[in-house]
């Protein structure tokens, strides 16, 4: 979505071949994203160069990505907790112990 938005800002025309290239690149990066905090920024910078948006445009999303990453982390850990509790994999006495 960010790439499409910045394509409009920088007046890059969306052709069918560019759309297919973008789609294939996004599918590959969904699998190959680096497993580090804010690793998606590296992928977005690559997408910008693929579609013709200047890589300097990454500064537009640098202020928003850490906030989104925090929300993603909370959602992931909450889901892990709930799944562990539902599958009886959580020892609640140890989890809720004060020490």
DAQUITA-V265783 format. One record per backbone hydrogen bond with DSSP energy under -1.0 kcal/mol. NH is the residue of the N-H (numbers start at 0). CO is the residue of the C=O. E is the energy in kcal/mol with one decimal. If there is no record, write none. Layout:
NH/CO/E
NH/CO/E
//
This chain:
4/0/-2.5
5/1/-2.7
6/2/-1.7
7/3/-1.5
8/4/-1.8
9/5/-2.4
10/7/-1.0
11/6/-3.1
18/14/-2.3
19/15/-2.4
20/16/-2.3
21/17/-2.6
22/18/-2.6
23/19/-2.6
24/20/-2.4
25/21/-2.4
26/22/-2.2
27/23/-2.3
28/24/-2.5
29/25/-1.8
31/27/-2.1
35/33/-1.8
38/35/-1.9
40/37/-1.1
42/38/-1.0
43/39/-2.5
44/40/-2.3
45/41/-1.7
46/42/-2.3
47/43/-2.4
48/44/-1.5
49/45/-1.9
50/46/-2.2
51/47/-1.1
52/47/-2.2
56/53/-2.1
57/54/-1.7
58/55/-1.6
59/56/-1.8
61/57/-1.1
64/60/-2.3
67/63/-2.0
68/64/-2.5
69/65/-1.8
70/66/-1.8
71/67/-2.2
72/68/-2.3
73/69/-2.2
74/70/-2.2
75/71/-2.5
76/72/-2.4
77/73/-2.2
78/74/-2.2
79/75/-2.2
80/76/-2.3
81/77/-2.4
82/78/-2.5
83/79/-2.3
84/80/-2.2
85/81/-2.5
86/82/-1.9
87/84/-1.2
88/83/-3.1
91/89/-1.1
94/90/-2.2
95/91/-2.7
//
